[in-house]
């Protein structure tokens, strides 16, 4: 299984990637939404794990794009702690 991980915090990205790779999954890590878009366009992914707040946009926007164009499963992650988030 090949997973795209979109996360700009290096510590969080390392932790998530480590856990997934430990279970035998292949992880491609992207720091920016635009890089993730290009990487996903190349295809071959089974799942996307997206952070919400990123330097060049929102993982929520990318999630909406993915939902409108296909059936790639998405898991959202966030370090936000407010109830509204």
N, C-alpha and C positions, 0 to 999 in steps of 0.2 A: 504494500500500500504506500503510495506517494502522497505526502502532505505538504501544502504550502503554508508556511508560518509567517504571518505579517505582524511584526512586533518591533518597536523602536527601542525598547529598553533592553540593553544587552543581558542583564542579569535574568530578567524574566524569560527572554528568548532562550538562553542557555538552559534554564531549568525545564522549560516546556520541551525543547528539542531533546534534551537528555532523557526525559521520561518517555517520549515517543520512540526514540531510537533504541532505548533499552528493551522496548517491546517488539523490536524488529522492524519498525517502520522507517521509511526514508523521509527525511525532512529537508525542504528547501526553505531557507530563511531569507526574508526580504525586510528591509528597514523602511521602505517608502511605498506608498500606494501606487505610484506610477510604475515602479519596478515590479510590484506584484501583478499589476494589470498585464504588463508585457510577458511576465513569466507564465501567468495563467493562460494567456493567449497561445502560448506554445503547446499547451495541452499536456495530458498525461497525469493529471492530478485526480486523486480520489476524495480529497477533503481539503477544505481551507480553514485555517484557524486564524481569525482576524482580531487584532487589537482595535479598540474604538478610536482612541485619540492618537493621531500620528502627525508628524511635522508638516506633511504636505496634503493632509485631508483626513477623511474619516473612514474607518473600516466599515461603518454602517453604510456609507455610500457605495463602497465596493460590494458589500453584501447585497444591496438592492440591485446593483448591476448584474451580479451573478444570478440572483433569483429571476430576473427578467429574461435572461438569455439561456438558462439551462438548469440542470438538476444537480449541480455540484453541492454536496452537503457542506454546511458552514457551522463552525462553532465560534462564538464571539467571546473574547476575553477582555477584561478591563481592570485597571488598578483603581478605578473610581470607586468611591465609597459612599457617596450620597444616595439617599433613597430614590431621588428623581432619576438618577442614572440607571 
